[in-house]
Amino acid sequence: MTLTCPNCGNDRNFLVKTLQMHVVNVEGGRVEVSEESRPAVLEVLCDECESALNFEEFEDTLRKEVLLTIGAR
């Protein structure tokens, strides 16, 4: 499994932008999470040059490992 930024050659640090929804319950001055969705990957960027990488083009094993690591779908 390898991931390399085609722009700068970085192969270590990447920014994975996700979206996660929460339903909060406010009662008696307390705020509690009553529901939350699993995070979905919106974008992957190189942490060095901020170039966008196409997450859908990652090899299956790497894509699954990223999703598992961040608890996403």
CHARMM internal coordinates of N, CA and C (Angstrom, degrees):
IC EDIT
DIST 1 N 1 CA 1.4486
DIST 1 CA 1 C 1.5236
ANGL 1 N 1 CA 1 C 109.04
DIST 1 C 2 N 1.3050
ANGL 1 CA 1 C 2 N 115.65
DIHE 1 N 1 CA 1 C 2 N 117.69
DIST 2 N 2 CA 1.4575
ANGL 1 C 2 N 2 CA 119.27
DIHE 1 CA 1 C 2 N 2 CA 175.83
DIST 2 CA 2 C 1.5148
ANGL 2 N 2 CA 2 C 109.14
DIHE 1 C 2 N 2 CA 2 C -135.29
DIST 2 C 3 N 1.2993
ANGL 2 CA 2 C 3 N 113.77
DIHE 2 N 2 CA 2 C 3 N 148.35
DIST 3 N 3 CA 1.4584
ANGL 2 C 3 N 3 CA 121.30
DIHE 2 CA 2 C 3 N 3 CA 175.28
DIST 3 CA 3 C 1.5122
ANGL 3 N 3 CA 3 C 106.29
DIHE 2 C 3 N 3 CA 3 C -137.80
DIST 3 C 4 N 1.3128
ANGL 3 CA 3 C 4 N 116.69
DIHE 3 N 3 CA 3 C 4 N 123.97
DIST 4 N 4 CA 1.4528
ANGL 3 C 4 N 4 CA 121.80
DIHE 3 CA 3 C 4 N 4 CA -178.84
DIST 4 CA 4 C 1.5175
ANGL 4 N 4 CA 4 C 108.67
DIHE 3 C 4 N 4 CA 4 C -134.75
DIST 4 C 5 N 1.3198
ANGL 4 CA 4 C 5 N 115.79
DIHE 4 N 4 CA 4 C 5 N 134.04
DIST 5 N 5 CA 1.4638
ANGL 4 C 5 N 5 CA 120.21
DIHE 4 CA 4 C 5 N 5 CA 176.18
DIST 5 CA 5 C 1.5247
ANGL 5 N 5 CA 5 C 108.41
DIHE 4 C 5 N 5 CA 5 C -69.21
DIST 5 C 6 N 1.3238
ANGL 5 CA 5 C 6 N 118.13
DIHE 5 N 5 CA 5 C 6 N 124.35
DIST 6 N 6 CA 1.4596
ANGL 5 C 6 N 6 CA 120.30
DIHE 5 CA 5 C 6 N 6 CA -179.76
DIST 6 CA 6 C 1.5280
ANGL 6 N 6 CA 6 C 112.53
DIHE 5 C 6 N 6 CA 6 C -69.99
DIST 6 C 7 N 1.3228
ANGL 6 CA 6 C 7 N 117.44
DIHE 6 N 6 CA 6 C 7 N -16.91
DIST 7 N 7 CA 1.4597
ANGL 6 C 7 N 7 CA 121.24
DIHE 6 CA 6 C 7 N 7 CA -177.58
DIST 7 CA 7 C 1.5255
ANGL 7 N 7 CA 7 C 112.74
DIHE 6 C 7 N 7 CA 7 C -85.19
DIST 7 C 8 N 1.3511
ANGL 7 CA 7 C 8 N 117.44
DIHE 7 N 7 CA 7 C 8 N -45.70
DIST 8 N 8 CA 1.4727
ANGL 7 C 8 N 8 CA 119.69
DIHE 7 CA 7 C 8 N 8 CA -173.78
DIST 8 CA 8 C 1.5245
ANGL 8 N 8 CA 8 C 114.01
DIHE 7 C 8 N 8 CA 8 C -121.93
DIST 8 C 9 N 1.3289
ANGL 8 CA 8 C 9 N 118.49
DIHE 8 N 8 CA 8 C 9 N -8.48
DIST 9 N 9 CA 1.4551
ANGL 8 C 9 N 9 CA 121.13
DIHE 8 CA 8 C 9 N 9 CA 178.64
DIST 9 CA 9 C 1.5210
ANGL 9 N 9 CA 9 C 114.91
DIHE 8 C 9 N 9 CA 9 C 87.62
DIST 9 C 10 N 1.3315
ANGL 9 CA 9 C 10 N 118.37
DIHE 9 N 9 CA 9 C 10 N -0.49
DIST 10 N 10 CA 1.4606
ANGL 9 C 10 N 10 CA 121.70
DIHE 9 CA 9 C 10 N 10 CA 177.47
DIST 10 CA 10 C 1.5238
ANGL 10 N 10 CA 10 C 109.18
DIHE 9 C 10 N 10 CA 10 C -56.68
DIST 10 C 11 N 1.3312
ANGL 10 CA 10 C 11 N 115.80
DIHE 10 N 10 CA 10 C 11 N 132.97
DIST 11 N 11 CA 1.4642
ANGL 10 C 11 N 11 CA 119.16
DIHE 10 CA 10 C 11 N 11 CA 177.76
DIST 11 CA 11 C 1.5255
ANGL 11 N 11 CA 11 C 111.69
DIHE 10 C 11 N 11 CA 11 C -131.44
DIST 11 C 12 N 1.3493
ANGL 11 CA 11 C 12 N 116.80
DIHE 11 N 11 CA 11 C 12 N 22.04
DIST 12 N 12 CA 1.4602
ANGL 11 C 12 N 12 CA 119.86
DIHE 11 CA 11 C 12 N 12 CA -175.56
DIST 12 CA 12 C 1.5223
ANGL 12 N 12 CA 12 C 115.01
DIHE 11 C 12 N 12 CA 12 C -124.11
DIST 12 C 13 N 1.3216
ANGL 12 CA 12 C 13 N 118.26
DIHE 12 N 12 CA 12 C 13 N -44.13
DIST 13 N 13 CA 1.4683
ANGL 12 C 13 N 13 CA 120.52
DIHE 12 CA 12 C 13 N 13 CA -170.94
DIST 13 CA 13 C 1.5235
ANGL 13 N 13 CA 13 C 111.67
DIHE 12 C 13 N 13 CA 13 C -123.44
DIST 13 C 14 N 1.3366
ANGL 13 CA 13 C 14 N 114.29
DIHE 13 N 13 CA 13 C 14 N 126.72
DIST 14 N 14 CA 1.4561
ANGL 13 C 14 N 14 CA 120.65
DIHE 13 CA 13 C 14 N 14 CA -178.84
DIST 14 CA 14 C 1.5170
ANGL 14 N 14 CA 14 C 109.52
DIHE 13 C 14 N 14 CA 14 C -136.63
DIST 14 C 15 N 1.3050
ANGL 14 CA 14 C 15 N 116.24
DIHE 14 N 14 CA 14 C 15 N 147.46
DIST 15 N 15 CA 1.4584
ANGL 14 C 15 N 15 CA 122.82
DIHE 14 CA 14 C 15 N 15 CA 179.03
DIST 15 CA 15 C 1.5257
ANGL 15 N 15 CA 15 C 108.03
DIHE 14 C 15 N 15 CA 15 C -100.85
DIST 15 C 16 N 1.3248
ANGL 15 CA 15 C 16 N 116.32
DIHE 15 N 15 CA 15 C 16 N 120.14
DIST 16 N 16 CA 1.4634
ANGL 15 C 16 N 16 CA 121.30
DIHE 15 CA 15 C 16 N 16 CA 179.15
DIST 16 CA 16 C 1.5232
ANGL 16 N 16 CA 16 C 107.26
DIHE 15 C 16 N 16 CA 16 C -107.88
DIST 16 C 17 N 1.3280
ANGL 16 CA 16 C 17 N 116.14
DIHE 16 N 16 CA 16 C 17 N 110.64
DIST 17 N 17 CA 1.4654
ANGL 16 C 17 N 17 CA 120.94
DIHE 16 CA 16 C 17 N 17 CA 178.92
DIST 17 CA 17 C 1.5219
ANGL 17 N 17 CA 17 C 108.77
DIHE 16 C 17 N 17 CA 17 C -87.72
DIST 17 C 18 N 1.3231
ANGL 17 CA 17 C 18 N 115.31
DIHE 17 N 17 CA 17 C 18 N 130.17
DIST 18 N 18 CA 1.4617
ANGL 17 C 18 N 18 CA 120.42
DIHE 17 CA 17 C 18 N 18 CA -178.33
DIST 18 CA 18 C 1.5213
ANGL 18 N 18 CA 18 C 110.45
DIHE 17 C 18 N 18 CA 18 C -126.24
DIST 18 C 19 N 1.3072
ANGL 18 CA 18 C 19 N 114.42
DIHE 18 N 18 CA 18 C 19 N 166.33
DIST 19 N 19 CA 1.4558
ANGL 18 C 19 N 19 CA 122.12
DIHE 18 CA 18 C 19 N 19 CA 174.40
DIST 19 CA 19 C 1.5183
ANGL 19 N 19 CA 19 C 107.04
DIHE 18 C 19 N 19 CA 19 C -127.56
DIST 19 C 20 N 1.3309
ANGL 19 CA 19 C 20 N 115.61
DIHE 19 N 19 CA 19 C 20 N 131.14
DIST 20 N 20 CA 1.4621
ANGL 19 C 20 N 20 CA 120.29
DIHE 19 CA 19 C 20 N 20 CA 177.83
DIST 20 CA 20 C 1.5219
ANGL 20 N 20 CA 20 C 108.19
DIHE 19 C 20 N 20 CA 20 C -138.58
DIST 20 C 21 N 1.3121
ANGL 20 CA 20 C 21 N 115.49
DIHE 20 N 20 CA 20 C 21 N 133.60
DIST 21 N 21 CA 1.4639
ANGL 20 C 21 N 21 CA 121.33
DIHE 20 CA 20 C 21 N 21 CA -179.35
DIST 21 CA 21 C 1.5244
ANGL 21 N 21 CA 21 C 109.96
DIHE 20 C 21 N 21 CA 21 C -101.94
DIST 21 C 22 N 1.3409
ANGL 21 CA 21 C 22 N 115.70
DIHE 21 N 21 CA 21 C 22 N 142.79
DIST 22 N 22 CA 1.4647
ANGL 21 C 22 N 22 CA 122.07
DIHE 21 CA 21 C 22 N 22 CA 177.34
DIST 22 CA 22 C 1.5222
ANGL 22 N 22 CA 22 C 109.17
DIHE 21 C 22 N 22 CA 22 C -129.90
DIST 22 C 23 N 1.3081
ANGL 22 CA 22 C 23 N 116.44
DIHE 22 N 22 CA 22 C 23 N 139.99
DIST 23 N 23 CA 1.4614
ANGL 22 C 23 N 23 CA 122.10
DIHE 22 CA 22 C 23 N 23 CA 169.68
DIST 23 CA 23 C 1.5179
ANGL 23 N 23 CA 23 C 105.34
DIHE 22 C 23 N 23 CA 23 C -105.25
DIST 23 C 24 N 1.3434
ANGL 23 CA 23 C 24 N 115.83
DIHE 23 N 23 CA 23 C 24 N 122.60
DIST 24 N 24 CA 1.4594
ANGL 23 C 24 N 24 CA 119.38
DIHE 23 CA 23 C 24 N 24 CA -179.76
DIST 24 CA 24 C 1.5168
ANGL 24 N 24 CA 24 C 110.07
DIHE 23 C 24 N 24 CA 24 C -110.73
DIST 24 C 25 N 1.3136
ANGL 24 CA 24 C 25 N 115.12
DIHE 24 N 24 CA 24 C 25 N 147.57
DIST 25 N 25 CA 1.4498
ANGL 24 C 25 N 25 CA 123.02
DIHE 24 CA 24 C 25 N 25 CA 179.40
DIST 25 CA 25 C 1.5244
ANGL 25 N 25 CA 25 C 107.08
DIHE 24 C 25 N 25 CA 25 C -113.67
DIST 25 C 26 N 1.3336
ANGL 25 CA 25 C 26 N 116.40
DIHE 25 N 25 CA 25 C 26 N 121.67
DIST 26 N 26 CA 1.4577
ANGL 25 C 26 N 26 CA 121.54
DIHE 25 CA 25 C 26 N 26 CA 178.32
DIST 26 CA 26 C 1.5200
ANGL 26 N 26 CA 26 C 107.25
DIHE 25 C 26 N 26 CA 26 C -108.22
DIST 26 C 27 N 1.3248
ANGL 26 CA 26 C 27 N 115.24
DIHE 26 N 26 CA 26 C 27 N 115.78
DIST 27 N 27 CA 1.4578
ANGL 26 C 27 N 27 CA 119.83
DIHE 26 CA 26 C 27 N 27 CA -177.17
DIST 27 CA 27 C 1.5254
ANGL 27 N 27 CA 27 C 108.93
DIHE 26 C 27 N 27 CA 27 C -150.16
DIST 27 C 28 N 1.3121
ANGL 27 CA 27 C 28 N 115.28
DIHE 27 N 27 CA 27 C 28 N 128.55
DIST 28 N 28 CA 1.4576
ANGL 27 C 28 N 28 CA 120.30
DIHE 27 CA 27 C 28 N 28 CA 177.08
DIST 28 CA 28 C 1.5189
ANGL 28 N 28 CA 28 C 113.88
DIHE 27 C 28 N 28 CA 28 C 59.44
DIST 28 C 29 N 1.3213
ANGL 28 CA 28 C 29 N 116.89
DIHE 28 N 28 CA 28 C 29 N 34.87
DIST 29 N 29 CA 1.4545
ANGL 28 C 29 N 29 CA 120.67
DIHE 28 CA 28 C 29 N 29 CA 179.30
DIST 29 CA 29 C 1.5181
ANGL 29 N 29 CA 29 C 114.50
DIHE 28 C 29 N 29 CA 29 C 79.82
DIST 29 C 30 N 1.3266
ANGL 29 CA 29 C 30 N 117.40
DIHE 29 N 29 CA 29 C 30 N 3.22
DIST 30 N 30 CA 1.4685
ANGL 29 C 30 N 30 CA 121.57
DIHE 29 CA 29 C 30 N 30 CA 179.14
DIST 30 CA 30 C 1.5212
ANGL 30 N 30 CA 30 C 110.00
DIHE 29 C 30 N 30 CA 30 C -110.08
DIST 30 C 31 N 1.3092
ANGL 30 CA 30 C 31 N 115.81
DIHE 30 N 30 CA 30 C 31 N 143.46
DIST 31 N 31 CA 1.4622
ANGL 30 C 31 N 31 CA 121.76
DIHE 30 CA 30 C 31 N 31 CA 175.64
DIST 31 CA 31 C 1.5230
ANGL 31 N 31 CA 31 C 107.45
DIHE 30 C 31 N 31 CA 31 C -114.85
DIST 31 C 32 N 1.3294
ANGL 31 CA 31 C 32 N 115.71
DIHE 31 N 31 CA 31 C 32 N 123.44
DIST 32 N 32 CA 1.4618
ANGL 31 C 32 N 32 CA 121.06
DIHE 31 CA 31 C 32 N 32 CA 179.50
DIST 32 CA 32 C 1.5228
ANGL 32 N 32 CA 32 C 109.70
DIHE 31 C 32 N 32 CA 32 C -131.60
DIST 32 C 33 N 1.3063
ANGL 32 CA 32 C 33 N 115.98
DIHE 32 N 32 CA 32 C 33 N 146.55
DIST 33 N 33 CA 1.4596
ANGL 32 C 33 N 33 CA 121.27
DIHE 32 CA 32 C 33 N 33 CA 175.82
DIST 33 CA 33 C 1.5214
ANGL 33 N 33 CA 33 C 107.87
DIHE 32 C 33 N 33 CA 33 C -81.67
DIST 33 C 34 N 1.3432
ANGL 33 CA 33 C 34 N 115.86
DIHE 33 N 33 CA 33 C 34 N 121.93
DIST 34 N 34 CA 1.4586
ANGL 33 C 34 N 34 CA 119.09
DIHE 33 CA 33 C 34 N 34 CA 179.21
DIST 34 CA 34 C 1.5288
ANGL 34 N 34 CA 34 C 111.86
DIHE 33 C 34 N 34 CA 34 C -99.91
DIST 34 C 35 N 1.3283
ANGL 34 CA 34 C 35 N 117.02
DIHE 34 N 34 CA 34 C 35 N -23.52
DIST 35 N 35 CA 1.4667
ANGL 34 C 35 N 35 CA 122.16
DIHE 34 CA 34 C 35 N 35 CA 177.38
DIST 35 CA 35 C 1.5128
ANGL 35 N 35 CA 35 C 108.51
DIHE 34 C 35 N 35 CA 35 C -151.16
DIST 35 C 36 N 1.3234
ANGL 35 CA 35 C 36 N 115.98
DIHE 35 N 35 CA 35 C 36 N 147.76
DIST 36 N 36 CA 1.4567
ANGL 35 C 36 N 36 CA 119.52
DIHE 35 CA 35 C 36 N 36 CA 171.80
DIST 36 CA 36 C 1.5190
ANGL 36 N 36 CA 36 C 109.04
DIHE 35 C 36 N 36 CA 36 C -148.51
DIST 36 C 37 N 1.3194
ANGL 36 CA 36 C 37 N 114.99
DIHE 36 N 36 CA 36 C 37 N 144.34
DIST 37 N 37 CA 1.4586
ANGL 36 C 37 N 37 CA 119.70
DIHE 36 CA 36 C 37 N 37 CA 178.53
DIST 37 CA 37 C 1.5255
ANGL 37 N 37 CA 37 C 108.86
DIHE 36 C 37 N 37 CA 37 C -91.17
DIST 37 C 38 N 1.3086
ANGL 37 CA 37 C 38 N 115.16
DIHE 37 N 37 CA 37 C 38 N 163.16
DIST 38 N 38 CA 1.4609
ANGL 37 C 38 N 38 CA 118.99
DIHE 37 CA 37 C 38 N 38 CA 173.68
DIST 38 CA 38 C 1.5184
ANGL 38 N 38 CA 38 C 107.61
DIHE 37 C 38 N 38 CA 38 C -76.00
DIST 38 C 39 N 1.3272
ANGL 38 CA 38 C 39 N 118.54
DIHE 38 N 38 CA 38 C 39 N 145.70
DIST 39 N 39 CA 1.4635
ANGL 38 C 39 N 39 CA 119.79
DIHE 38 CA 38 C 39 N 39 CA -179.06
DIST 39 CA 39 C 1.5290
ANGL 39 N 39 CA 39 C 111.63
DIHE 38 C 39 N 39 CA 39 C -65.76
DIST 39 C 40 N 1.3133
ANGL 39 CA 39 C 40 N 116.03
DIHE 39 N 39 CA 39 C 40 N 143.74
DIST 40 N 40 CA 1.4591
ANGL 39 C 40 N 40 CA 122.49
DIHE 39 CA 39 C 40 N 40 CA 175.21
DIST 40 CA 40 C 1.5286
ANGL 40 N 40 CA 40 C 107.91
DIHE 39 C 40 N 40 CA 40 C -112.21
DIST 40 C 41 N 1.3293
ANGL 40 CA 40 C 41 N 117.54
DIHE 40 N 40 CA 40 C 41 N 139.52
DIST 41 N 41 CA 1.4606
ANGL 40 C 41 N 41 CA 121.81
DIHE 40 CA 40 C 41 N 41 CA -179.23
DIST 41 CA 41 C 1.5222
ANGL 41 N 41 CA 41 C 109.25
DIHE 40 C 41 N 41 CA 41 C -76.91
DIST 41 C 42 N 1.3358
ANGL 41 CA 41 C 42 N 115.52
DIHE 41 N 41 CA 41 C 42 N 123.95
DIST 42 N 42 CA 1.4565
ANGL 41 C 42 N 42 CA 120.99
DIHE 41 CA 41 C 42 N 42 CA 177.52
DIST 42 CA 42 C 1.5229
ANGL 42 N 42 CA 42 C 111.81
DIHE 41 C 42 N 42 CA 42 C -97.72
DIST 42 C 43 N 1.3454
ANGL 42 CA 42 C 43 N 115.92
DIHE 42 N 42 CA 42 C 43 N -38.58
DIST 43 N 43 CA 1.4592
ANGL 42 C 43 N 43 CA 119.59
DIHE 42 CA 42 C 43 N 43 CA -173.24
DIST 43 CA 43 C 1.5242
ANGL 43 N 43 CA 43 C 109.21
DIHE 42 C 43 N 43 CA 43 C -160.39
DIST 43 C 44 N 1.3348
ANGL 43 CA 43 C 44 N 116.10
DIHE 43 N 43 CA 43 C 44 N 147.64
DIST 44 N 44 CA 1.4640
ANGL 43 C 44 N 44 CA 121.80
DIHE 43 CA 43 C 44 N 44 CA 173.13
DIST 44 CA 44 C 1.5192
ANGL 44 N 44 CA 44 C 107.10
DIHE 43 C 44 N 44 CA 44 C -123.61
DIST 44 C 45 N 1.3362
ANGL 44 CA 44 C 45 N 115.24
DIHE 44 N 44 CA 44 C 45 N 127.15
DIST 45 N 45 CA 1.4597
ANGL 44 C 45 N 45 CA 121.43
DIHE 44 CA 44 C 45 N 45 CA -179.24
DIST 45 CA 45 C 1.5179
ANGL 45 N 45 CA 45 C 109.94
DIHE 44 C 45 N 45 CA 45 C -123.28
DIST 45 C 46 N 1.3264
ANGL 45 CA 45 C 46 N 115.93
DIHE 45 N 45 CA 45 C 46 N 149.58
DIST 46 N 46 CA 1.4556
ANGL 45 C 46 N 46 CA 121.22
DIHE 45 CA 45 C 46 N 46 CA 170.45
DIST 46 CA 46 C 1.5233
ANGL 46 N 46 CA 46 C 106.96
DIHE 45 C 46 N 46 CA 46 C -69.11
DIST 46 C 47 N 1.3179
ANGL 46 CA 46 C 47 N 118.00
DIHE 46 N 46 CA 46 C 47 N 132.04
DIST 47 N 47 CA 1.4602
ANGL 46 C 47 N 47 CA 121.65
DIHE 46 CA 46 C 47 N 47 CA -178.56
DIST 47 CA 47 C 1.5262
ANGL 47 N 47 CA 47 C 112.01
DIHE 46 C 47 N 47 CA 47 C -75.82
DIST 47 C 48 N 1.3306
ANGL 47 CA 47 C 48 N 117.46
DIHE 47 N 47 CA 47 C 48 N -13.29
DIST 48 N 48 CA 1.4637
ANGL 47 C 48 N 48 CA 121.18
DIHE 47 CA 47 C 48 N 48 CA -179.48
DIST 48 CA 48 C 1.5308
ANGL 48 N 48 CA 48 C 112.00
DIHE 47 C 48 N 48 CA 48 C -90.91
DIST 48 C 49 N 1.3359
ANGL 48 CA 48 C 49 N 117.22
DIHE 48 N 48 CA 48 C 49 N -49.98
DIST 49 N 49 CA 1.4733
ANGL 48 C 49 N 49 CA 120.01
DIHE 48 CA 48 C 49 N 49 CA -174.62
DIST 49 CA 49 C 1.5258
ANGL 49 N 49 CA 49 C 112.87
DIHE 48 C 49 N 49 CA 49 C -115.23
DIST 49 C 50 N 1.3287
ANGL 49 CA 49 C 50 N 117.24
DIHE 49 N 49 CA 49 C 50 N -1.90
DIST 50 N 50 CA 1.4606
ANGL 49 C 50 N 50 CA 124.50
DIHE 49 CA 49 C 50 N 50 CA 178.22
DIST 50 CA 50 C 1.5259
ANGL 50 N 50 CA 50 C 114.36
DIHE 49 C 50 N 50 CA 50 C 64.26
DIST 50 C 51 N 1.3252
ANGL 50 CA 50 C 51 N 117.00
DIHE 50 N 50 CA 50 C 51 N 20.87
DIST 51 N 51 CA 1.4622
ANGL 50 C 51 N 51 CA 120.26
DIHE 50 CA 50 C 51 N 51 CA 174.43
DIST 51 CA 51 C 1.5234
ANGL 51 N 51 CA 51 C 109.11
DIHE 50 C 51 N 51 CA 51 C -71.21
DIST 51 C 52 N 1.3214
ANGL 51 CA 51 C 52 N 115.98
DIHE 51 N 51 CA 51 C 52 N 141.60
DIST 52 N 52 CA 1.4633
ANGL 51 C 52 N 52 CA 120.99
DIHE 51 CA 51 C 52 N 52 CA 178.18
DIST 52 CA 52 C 1.5235
ANGL 52 N 52 CA 52 C 109.66
DIHE 51 C 52 N 52 CA 52 C -78.50
DIST 52 C 53 N 1.3263
ANGL 52 CA 52 C 53 N 115.63
DIHE 52 N 52 CA 52 C 53 N 138.30
DIST 53 N 53 CA 1.4576
ANGL 52 C 53 N 53 CA 121.91
DIHE 52 CA 52 C 53 N 53 CA 174.31
DIST 53 CA 53 C 1.5218
ANGL 53 N 53 CA 53 C 107.60
DIHE 52 C 53 N 53 CA 53 C -113.60
DIST 53 C 54 N 1.3219
ANGL 53 CA 53 C 54 N 116.84
DIHE 53 N 53 CA 53 C 54 N 143.72
DIST 54 N 54 CA 1.4583
ANGL 53 C 54 N 54 CA 121.18
DIHE 53 CA 53 C 54 N 54 CA -178.51
DIST 54 CA 54 C 1.5268
ANGL 54 N 54 CA 54 C 109.45
DIHE 53 C 54 N 54 CA 54 C -83.64
DIST 54 C 55 N 1.3313
ANGL 54 CA 54 C 55 N 116.08
DIHE 54 N 54 CA 54 C 55 N 104.08
DIST 55 N 55 CA 1.4646
ANGL 54 C 55 N 55 CA 121.79
DIHE 54 CA 54 C 55 N 55 CA -176.97
DIST 55 CA 55 C 1.5225
ANGL 55 N 55 CA 55 C 111.65
DIHE 54 C 55 N 55 CA 55 C -59.71
DIST 55 C 56 N 1.3113
ANGL 55 CA 55 C 56 N 117.42
DIHE 55 N 55 CA 55 C 56 N -33.43
DIST 56 N 56 CA 1.4677
ANGL 55 C 56 N 56 CA 121.35
DIHE 55 CA 55 C 56 N 56 CA -179.50
DIST 56 CA 56 C 1.5280
ANGL 56 N 56 CA 56 C 111.82
DIHE 55 C 56 N 56 CA 56 C -67.36
DIST 56 C 57 N 1.3380
ANGL 56 CA 56 C 57 N 117.67
DIHE 56 N 56 CA 56 C 57 N -21.31
DIST 57 N 57 CA 1.4611
ANGL 56 C 57 N 57 CA 121.19
DIHE 56 CA 56 C 57 N 57 CA -179.56
DIST 57 CA 57 C 1.5274
ANGL 57 N 57 CA 57 C 113.07
DIHE 56 C 57 N 57 CA 57 C -90.38
DIST 57 C 58 N 1.3418
ANGL 57 CA 57 C 58 N 118.25
DIHE 57 N 57 CA 57 C 58 N -5.70
DIST 58 N 58 CA 1.4658
ANGL 57 C 58 N 58 CA 120.79
DIHE 57 CA 57 C 58 N 58 CA 176.34
DIST 58 CA 58 C 1.5253
ANGL 58 N 58 CA 58 C 107.97
DIHE 57 C 58 N 58 CA 58 C -61.92
DIST 58 C 59 N 1.3422
ANGL 58 CA 58 C 59 N 116.93
DIHE 58 N 58 CA 58 C 59 N 148.36
DIST 59 N 59 CA 1.4637
ANGL 58 C 59 N 59 CA 118.46
DIHE 58 CA 58 C 59 N 59 CA 175.00
DIST 59 CA 59 C 1.5246
ANGL 59 N 59 CA 59 C 108.48
DIHE 58 C 59 N 59 CA 59 C -62.86
DIST 59 C 60 N 1.3190
ANGL 59 CA 59 C 60 N 116.17
DIHE 59 N 59 CA 59 C 60 N 149.01
DIST 60 N 60 CA 1.4692
ANGL 59 C 60 N 60 CA 121.97
DIHE 59 CA 59 C 60 N 60 CA -174.02
DIST 60 CA 60 C 1.5233
ANGL 60 N 60 CA 60 C 113.43
DIHE 59 C 60 N 60 CA 60 C -51.97
DIST 60 C 61 N 1.3210
ANGL 60 CA 60 C 61 N 117.05
DIHE 60 N 60 CA 60 C 61 N -44.57
DIST 61 N 61 CA 1.4609
ANGL 60 C 61 N 61 CA 120.80
DIHE 60 CA 60 C 61 N 61 CA -177.93
DIST 61 CA 61 C 1.5246
ANGL 61 N 61 CA 61 C 111.17
DIHE 60 C 61 N 61 CA 61 C -61.17
DIST 61 C 62 N 1.3237
ANGL 61 CA 61 C 62 N 116.77
DIHE 61 N 61 CA 61 C 62 N -43.83
DIST 62 N 62 CA 1.4632
ANGL 61 C 62 N 62 CA 121.16
DIHE 61 CA 61 C 62 N 62 CA -179.72
DIST 62 CA 62 C 1.5232
ANGL 62 N 62 CA 62 C 110.80
DIHE 61 C 62 N 62 CA 62 C -68.00
DIST 62 C 63 N 1.3191
ANGL 62 CA 62 C 63 N 117.02
DIHE 62 N 62 CA 62 C 63 N -43.81
DIST 63 N 63 CA 1.4651
ANGL 62 C 63 N 63 CA 120.58
DIHE 62 CA 62 C 63 N 63 CA 179.61
DIST 63 CA 63 C 1.5325
ANGL 63 N 63 CA 63 C 110.73
DIHE 62 C 63 N 63 CA 63 C -60.51
DIST 63 C 64 N 1.3305
ANGL 63 CA 63 C 64 N 116.81
DIHE 63 N 63 CA 63 C 64 N -44.06
DIST 64 N 64 CA 1.4664
ANGL 63 C 64 N 64 CA 120.60
DIHE 63 CA 63 C 64 N 64 CA 178.75
DIST 64 CA 64 C 1.5220
ANGL 64 N 64 CA 64 C 111.52
DIHE 63 C 64 N 64 CA 64 C -64.45
DIST 64 C 65 N 1.3273
ANGL 64 CA 64 C 65 N 117.54
DIHE 64 N 64 CA 64 C 65 N -38.53
DIST 65 N 65 CA 1.4647
ANGL 64 C 65 N 65 CA 121.50
DIHE 64 CA 64 C 65 N 65 CA 179.29
DIST 65 CA 65 C 1.5294
ANGL 65 N 65 CA 65 C 111.03
DIHE 64 C 65 N 65 CA 65 C -65.66
DIST 65 C 66 N 1.3328
ANGL 65 CA 65 C 66 N 117.16
DIHE 65 N 65 CA 65 C 66 N -41.42
DIST 66 N 66 CA 1.4711
ANGL 65 C 66 N 66 CA 120.78
DIHE 65 CA 65 C 66 N 66 CA 177.01
DIST 66 CA 66 C 1.5225
ANGL 66 N 66 CA 66 C 109.53
DIHE 65 C 66 N 66 CA 66 C -62.16
DIST 66 C 67 N 1.3164
ANGL 66 CA 66 C 67 N 117.50
DIHE 66 N 66 CA 66 C 67 N -47.83
DIST 67 N 67 CA 1.4625
ANGL 66 C 67 N 67 CA 121.27
DIHE 66 CA 66 C 67 N 67 CA -179.39
DIST 67 CA 67 C 1.5224
ANGL 67 N 67 CA 67 C 111.61
DIHE 66 C 67 N 67 CA 67 C -61.52
DIST 67 C 68 N 1.3045
ANGL 67 CA 67 C 68 N 117.05
DIHE 67 N 67 CA 67 C 68 N -42.14
DIST 68 N 68 CA 1.4614
ANGL 67 C 68 N 68 CA 121.14
DIHE 67 CA 67 C 68 N 68 CA 178.58
DIST 68 CA 68 C 1.5299
ANGL 68 N 68 CA 68 C 110.94
DIHE 67 C 68 N 68 CA 68 C -64.48
DIST 68 C 69 N 1.3188
ANGL 68 CA 68 C 69 N 116.69
DIHE 68 N 68 CA 68 C 69 N -42.47
DIST 69 N 69 CA 1.4634
ANGL 68 C 69 N 69 CA 121.55
DIHE 68 CA 68 C 69 N 69 CA -177.97
DIST 69 CA 69 C 1.5223
ANGL 69 N 69 CA 69 C 112.18
DIHE 68 C 69 N 69 CA 69 C -63.40
DIST 69 C 70 N 1.3237
ANGL 69 CA 69 C 70 N 117.20
DIHE 69 N 69 CA 69 C 70 N -39.96
DIST 70 N 70 CA 1.4715
ANGL 69 C 70 N 70 CA 119.30
DIHE 69 CA 69 C 70 N 70 CA -178.55
DIST 70 CA 70 C 1.5281
ANGL 70 N 70 CA 70 C 112.46
DIHE 69 C 70 N 70 CA 70 C -94.12
DIST 70 C 71 N 1.3256
ANGL 70 CA 70 C 71 N 117.02
DIHE 70 N 70 CA 70 C 71 N 1.01
DIST 71 N 71 CA 1.4642
ANGL 70 C 71 N 71 CA 120.61
DIHE 70 CA 70 C 71 N 71 CA 178.22
DIST 71 CA 71 C 1.5092
ANGL 71 N 71 CA 71 C 113.03
DIHE 70 C 71 N 71 CA 71 C 70.23
DIST 71 C 72 N 1.3254
ANGL 71 CA 71 C 72 N 116.24
DIHE 71 N 71 CA 71 C 72 N 32.07
DIST 72 N 72 CA 1.4660
ANGL 71 C 72 N 72 CA 120.92
DIHE 71 CA 71 C 72 N 72 CA -176.73
DIST 72 CA 72 C 1.5153
ANGL 72 N 72 CA 72 C 111.14
DIHE 71 C 72 N 72 CA 72 C -102.23
DIST 72 C 73 N 1.3227
ANGL 72 CA 72 C 73 N 114.58
DIHE 72 N 72 CA 72 C 73 N -176.04
DIST 73 N 73 CA 1.4585
ANGL 72 C 73 N 73 CA 119.94
DIHE 72 CA 72 C 73 N 73 CA 175.92
DIST 73 CA 73 C 1.5022
ANGL 73 N 73 CA 73 C 109.51
DIHE 72 C 73 N 73 CA 73 C -118.50
END
COOR INIT
IC SEED 1 N 1 CA 1 C
IC BUILD
